[in-house]
Amino acid sequence: MANTQTSLPTHVFTPPADLVGQARLLANETLAWLSANSLRILIAFAAAALIVAGLLGLKKLAQRLCREHDALVGWRTIIGRVAARTSFWFLVIVAARLVDGYADTPPLLDTTIAFLFTVGLTFQAALWVRELVLGFVEHRAGMTDQDHGSLASALGIIRFLVSFTLFAIALVLVLGNLGVNVTGLVAGLGVGGIAIGLAAQGIFKDLFAALSIIFDRPFRKGDSIKWNNISGTIERIGLKTTHIRATTGELVVVSNADLLAKEVYNLAQLNRRRMIEKIALAYRTSDADARLAIELMRDVVDATETCQLVRVGLMGMDKEGLQYELQFDVMSANYNEVIAKRSAVNLAILQRFREAGISFADPNGKPQDMPATPEEPRRPPAPRVKEPVASDTEEAP
């Protein structure tokens, strides 16, 4: 019966029969490579050292030019953070990868350097992308450290989710390069992510609302807003809730999802406020004074700083008197200044009307008589005549 030899697949690892012999062979090959390429190896090491020194210099320069500003988190700061996260060992691997071909590196060492370069580049890219994403989120969250503090909890959760996602992707890529079947791992991560998402649906809903606040900026800490018949000032923006200090004094805590589900009026973004004043004059006001009242109100608004006239006129007549309406804008976002300007306009109108002898309507709203015309002057009432009273001493007829 003929002897048959069974050959194992090439991808199955078989331990060498003679470990000592294999080690001696590897040592002899290494010594022969070192002796035959000593000059190339020295030149490669020198070139690698120069490359590492140059990359370190670029890293320091980027950190210096893009250092963080006290009141601003911009793109220069983000680039500086990315440069600071570059690992020294990654620079060494990059330099080794660049010069390994020049020194006629043995196949085993060349394969090892290529593998280390792939692993290092994968995780280093994850670090770079992480800093870019987090820097962009912080840049959109606000320009000052105070703004960042108002969203510290939300940014913490975002930092964890971004880091976990990127490094999970990097790990899967490295395992795939090693020849590991990652299909089951990816499927398990997907199922686990779906389960976690369903379990924490409410938390993620508020988290996405916090992200909407970060990117859309409908309001910021310190802004005055009006929401659902509540007027107040934003005190804190958190991961799940936003705190509103109402004008009446109480603290209103609203979930971020509910807050964005309805209209939010940001009163801090107003560059002007419209004032509407209704003024009633008495019916005894003459035609000339009725026209003069319009001119006086127009002059008062034009003479008041940061006030701009919109319209003024006699809008109607009813039992309460001549109804005027004055509309003007106060060009300011500060509500205290708006109130001060409105008061100044009303006081000036009152003073000008009194100087011109223009009378306001009866505040009680009683009907008033129309003024008499020159052709039909108003007649004074006839005097009452007293009838004689009989005396007690007078005799009856």
Summary of the structure (lengths in Angstrom):
residues: 397
radius of gyration: 43.3
end to end distance: 180.7
largest distance: 180.8
contacts: 1007
relative contact order: 0.05
helix: 54%
strand: 15%
